[in-house]
Amino acid sequence: MNLSTDKAVDILIEITPYIAEIINDSDLRKIIDKYKKTPTKQIQYFAELIPLFLKKHREPVYIILAALNETTVEEIQAQSFVVTVKQIKEIANDKDLISFFTSFAKAE
């Protein structure tokens, strides 16, 4: 995703409260910390991460995906599950985005 600074700022303003809600989830933090030192175990990482996202944070995830993909929540809900999982994985693998938000997460 190659956005102008102005567009990126607008998106960050929109998604920051939802990212904060997810990042401050202690169950999520446990999964991230568990796999931080074992990046070769991506299948297990996503097998734990994605169900947590979709079970506990479905609405915020849809809002974030919609903002980052410049679409609507309704379009995210209607799209193929495979596409949604792919988009979640892309976000989870975006080291700059994740680092930006986890740097503000409260320490456990």
JOQUIGI-V235106 format. One record per residue. RES is the residue in one small letter. PSI is psi as a letter, one per 30 degrees, with the letter a starting at -180 (NA if undefined). BURIAL is I if it has 24 or more other C-alpha atoms within 12 Angstrom, else O. Layout:
# JOQUIGI-V235106
RES_PSI_BURIAL, RES_PSI_BURIAL
This chain:
# JOQUIGI-V235106
m_k_O, n_j_O, l_l_O, s_l_O, t_e_O, d_e_O, k_e_O, a_e_O, v_e_O, d_e_O, i_e_I, l_e_O, i_e_O, e_e_O, i_f_I, t_e_I, p_e_O, y_e_I, i_e_I, a_e_I, e_e_I, i_e_I, i_e_I, n_g_I, d_j_I, s_e_O, d_e_O, l_e_I, r_e_I, k_e_O, i_e_I, i_e_I, d_e_O, k_e_O, y_f_O, k_e_O, k_f_O, t_i_O, p_f_O, t_f_O, k_h_O, q_e_O, i_e_O, q_e_O, y_e_I, f_e_I, a_f_O, e_e_O, l_e_I, i_e_I, p_e_O, l_e_I, f_e_I, l_f_O, k_e_O, k_f_O, h_h_I, r_e_I, e_e_O, p_e_I, v_e_I, y_e_I, i_e_I, i_e_I, l_e_I, a_e_I, a_e_I, l_f_I, n_g_I, e_h_O, t_a_O, t_l_O, v_e_O, e_e_O, e_e_O, i_e_I, q_e_O, a_f_O, q_l_O, s_k_O, f_e_O, v_e_O, v_e_O, t_e_I, v_e_I, k_e_O, q_e_I, i_e_I, k_e_I, e_e_O, i_e_I, a_f_I, n_f_O, d_j_O, k_e_O, d_e_O, l_e_O, i_e_I, s_e_O, f_e_O, f_e_I, t_f_I, s_f_O, f_f_O, a_k_O, k_k_O, a_k_O, e_NA_O
